[in-house]
Amino acid sequence: MIAAYYPWDWTVFLFVVLALLALSLFVLGILTAYFGSGKSRTVGVILLVLGLAVGIAVVYVTHFTMPSVHLLYNVILGTLFYVLAAVIGAVIGLLIFLGAIMKT
């Protein structure tokens, strides 16, 4: 019999959103810094640094706040929520990227 398990965890959801936000800012910053010109290149570098800063902060905070539990078990049961968090993080990163590019 499967034990009652509630897969929803706000901290994991938040960390996945922030991690994907950092990843998208990092990748889009690299692309903007490489292919941009003038102000766009500067914005790309800022996005790159912001992505690195958010990523390092997420790794640092996650290391101290997430207990070492059965990650595979948690991820399998919470896949739907993690995919939703991934989409939200990527969309936020894309909107920040588009907003920065449209301003330059």
C-alpha positions in Angstrom: 0.0 0.0 0.0 1.3 3.4 -0.9 1.7 5.8 2.0 -0.2 9.0 2.0 2.1 11.6 0.5 1.5 15.2 -0.3 3.9 16.1 -3.1 3.3 19.9 -3.1 6.1 21.8 -1.5 6.3 25.6 -1.8 10.1 25.7 -1.2 10.8 23.2 -4.0 8.4 25.0 -6.3 10.1 28.4 -5.6 13.6 27.0 -6.0 12.7 25.4 -9.4 11.2 28.7 -10.6 14.2 30.6 -9.5 16.7 28.1 -10.9 15.0 28.2 -14.3 14.8 32.0 -14.1 18.6 32.0 -13.5 19.2 29.6 -16.3 17.1 31.5 -18.8 18.7 34.9 -17.9 22.1 33.3 -18.2 21.5 31.8 -21.6 19.6 34.9 -23.0 22.3 37.2 -21.6 25.0 35.2 -23.4 23.0 35.4 -26.7 22.3 39.2 -26.3 25.9 40.0 -25.3 27.2 38.0 -28.3 24.8 39.1 -31.0 23.8 42.5 -29.7 25.4 45.8 -30.4 25.7 49.0 -28.3 23.2 49.1 -25.5 21.9 45.6 -26.2 25.3 44.2 -25.5 25.5 46.0 -22.2 22.0 44.7 -21.3 23.2 41.2 -22.3 26.1 41.4 -19.9 23.8 42.6 -17.1 21.4 39.7 -17.8 24.3 37.3 -17.7 25.5 38.6 -14.4 22.0 38.6 -12.9 21.5 35.0 -14.0 24.7 34.0 -12.4 23.9 35.8 -9.2 20.4 34.3 -9.0 21.8 30.8 -9.8 24.5 31.0 -7.1 22.0 32.3 -4.6 19.6 29.4 -5.4 22.3 26.8 -5.0 23.5 28.4 -1.8 20.1 28.7 -0.2 19.0 25.2 -1.4 22.0 23.6 0.1 21.1 24.8 3.6 17.3 24.6 3.5 16.5 21.4 1.6 16.9 18.3 3.7 18.3 15.3 1.9 15.2 13.3 1.3 14.3 10.8 -1.3 14.6 13.2 -4.2 13.5 10.6 -6.8 10.4 9.9 -4.9 9.5 13.6 -4.5 10.2 14.4 -8.1 8.2 11.6 -9.5 5.1 12.4 -7.5 5.5 16.1 -8.0 6.4 16.2 -11.7 3.3 18.1 -12.6 4.1 20.9 -10.2 7.7 21.0 -11.2 6.9 21.3 -14.9 4.5 24.2 -14.0 7.3 25.8 -12.0 9.7 25.3 -15.0 7.3 27.0 -17.4 6.7 29.9 -15.0 10.5 30.5 -14.5 11.2 30.3 -18.2 8.4 32.7 -19.1 9.5 35.2 -16.4 13.1 35.0 -17.8 11.9 35.5 -21.3 9.7 38.5 -20.4 12.6 40.1 -18.6 14.8 39.5 -21.6 12.2 40.9 -24.0 11.6 43.9 -21.8 15.3 44.7 -21.6 15.7 44.3 -25.3 12.7 46.4 -26.2 14.0 49.3 -24.0 17.3 49.5 -25.9 
